[in-house]
Amino acid sequence: MKLDLQLAKSQASQATRYASDLSNIQRDIGMYKNELQNYWKADEMVPINAAIDQIMNKTSSSSRDIASLDKDIRNAAEALYELDCAKEALDVAKRELNGAQGLYNFHADHVSDTLFKSAKKKYDAALNRYNIADARVKSMM
């Protein structure tokens, strides 16, 4: 079964939306921190601010990590899709090659030189397509 490329891209976009949500949360936390600093003047604000800064740093880091997933998911999905297409082309070429091989063998034994040359030409073309498809699949692995 071939990979659903549109679904994979949609899921990658969802990762970007999650990263955006985290960025918005980080912004809101920063606003709450500023409000606390403006209205709450006490010694306990030092560890509270440190804790808020730590949360904001983790949120920022998570947001960047999730945002980078979008590109990674898209690249992986496109590579897998191309590999699926190449394997499919290889299967088609293999079937064509087998058919041409049978035609070639039949004509080599039973018919005229003209039909034999025609069958050989079809076989050679199918073999060439097969070799190209096979090389493409191997280069992707």
C-alpha positions as CSV (number, residue, x, y, z in Angstrom):
1,M,0.0,0.0,0.0
2,K,1.4,3.3,-1.1
3,L,2.0,6.0,1.6
4,D,-0.8,8.7,1.7
5,L,1.4,11.7,1.0
6,Q,-1.4,14.3,1.6
7,L,-2.1,12.7,5.0
8,A,1.5,12.8,6.0
9,K,1.8,16.5,5.0
10,S,-1.4,17.3,7.0
11,Q,0.2,15.6,10.0
12,A,3.4,17.6,9.5
13,S,1.3,20.8,9.4
14,Q,-0.3,19.8,12.7
15,A,3.1,19.7,14.2
16,T,3.6,23.3,13.1
17,R,0.3,24.3,14.7
18,Y,1.3,22.6,18.0
19,A,4.6,24.5,17.9
20,S,2.6,27.7,17.3
21,D,0.3,26.9,20.3
22,L,3.4,26.4,22.5
23,S,4.8,29.7,21.4
24,N,1.5,31.4,22.3
25,I,1.6,29.7,25.7
26,Q,5.2,30.9,26.2
27,R,4.1,34.5,25.3
28,D,1.2,34.3,27.8
29,I,3.5,33.0,30.5
30,G,5.8,35.9,29.9
31,M,2.9,38.3,30.2
32,Y,1.8,36.7,33.5
33,K,5.4,36.9,34.8
34,N,5.5,40.6,34.0
35,E,2.2,41.1,35.8
36,L,3.5,39.3,38.8
37,Q,6.7,41.4,38.9
38,N,4.7,44.6,38.6
39,Y,2.2,43.7,41.4
40,W,4.0,41.4,43.7
41,K,7.1,42.7,45.4
42,A,8.4,40.1,47.7
43,D,11.5,38.0,48.4
44,E,9.7,34.8,47.2
45,M,9.5,36.3,43.7
46,V,13.1,35.4,43.0
47,P,12.5,31.6,43.0
48,I,9.1,32.1,41.3
49,N,10.7,34.1,38.5
50,A,13.4,31.5,38.2
51,A,10.8,28.7,37.9
52,I,8.8,30.8,35.3
53,D,12.0,31.4,33.3
54,Q,12.7,27.6,33.4
55,I,9.2,26.9,32.2
56,M,9.6,29.4,29.4
57,N,12.9,28.0,28.3
58,K,11.5,24.4,28.2
59,T,8.4,25.7,26.3
60,S,10.6,27.5,23.8
61,S,12.9,24.5,23.3
62,S,9.9,22.2,22.9
63,S,8.3,24.6,20.4
64,R,11.5,24.6,18.3
65,D,11.8,20.8,18.4
66,I,8.2,20.3,17.3
67,A,8.5,22.9,14.6
68,S,11.5,21.1,13.2
69,L,9.4,17.9,13.0
70,D,7.3,19.5,10.2
71,K,10.2,19.5,7.7
72,D,11.5,16.1,8.9
73,I,8.0,14.5,8.5
74,R,7.6,16.0,5.0
75,N,11.0,15.0,3.9
76,A,10.6,11.4,5.2
77,A,7.1,11.1,3.7
78,E,8.3,12.3,0.3
79,A,11.3,10.0,0.3
80,L,9.0,7.0,1.2
81,Y,6.5,8.0,-1.4
82,E,9.2,8.2,-4.1
83,L,10.5,4.8,-3.0
84,D,7.0,3.3,-3.2
85,C,6.7,4.8,-6.7
86,A,10.1,3.5,-7.8
87,K,9.2,0.0,-6.5
88,E,5.9,0.1,-8.3
89,A,7.8,1.1,-11.5
90,L,10.2,-1.7,-10.9
91,D,7.3,-4.2,-10.6
92,V,5.8,-2.9,-13.9
93,A,9.1,-3.2,-15.6
94,K,9.6,-6.7,-14.3
95,R,6.2,-7.8,-15.6
96,E,7.0,-6.2,-19.0
97,L,10.4,-7.9,-19.0
98,N,8.9,-11.3,-18.3
99,G,6.3,-10.8,-21.0
100,A,8.9,-9.6,-23.5
101,Q,11.1,-12.6,-22.5
102,G,8.3,-15.0,-23.3
103,L,7.6,-13.3,-26.6
104,Y,11.2,-13.3,-27.5
105,N,11.6,-17.0,-26.7
106,F,8.5,-17.9,-28.7
107,H,9.6,-15.9,-31.7
108,A,13.1,-17.2,-31.5
109,D,11.9,-20.7,-31.9
110,H,8.9,-20.4,-34.2
111,V,8.8,-17.4,-36.5
112,S,10.5,-15.4,-39.1
113,D,13.6,-13.2,-38.6
114,T,11.5,-10.0,-38.9
115,L,9.2,-11.0,-36.0
116,F,12.2,-12.2,-34.1
117,K,13.9,-8.8,-34.4
118,S,10.7,-7.1,-33.3
119,A,10.4,-9.3,-30.3
120,K,14.1,-8.7,-29.5
121,K,13.6,-4.9,-29.7
122,K,10.7,-5.1,-27.2
123,Y,12.7,-7.3,-24.9
124,D,15.7,-5.0,-25.0
125,A,13.5,-2.0,-24.3
126,A,11.8,-3.7,-21.4
127,L,15.1,-4.9,-20.0
128,N,16.4,-1.3,-20.2
129,R,13.3,0.0,-18.3
130,Y,13.8,-2.7,-15.7
131,N,17.4,-1.9,-15.2
132,I,16.7,1.8,-14.8
133,A,13.9,1.2,-12.3
134,D,16.0,-1.3,-10.4
135,A,18.9,1.1,-10.2
136,R,16.6,3.8,-8.9
137,V,15.2,1.6,-6.2
138,K,18.7,0.5,-5.1
139,S,19.9,4.1,-5.0
140,M,17.1,5.0,-2.6
141,M,17.9,2.3,-0.1
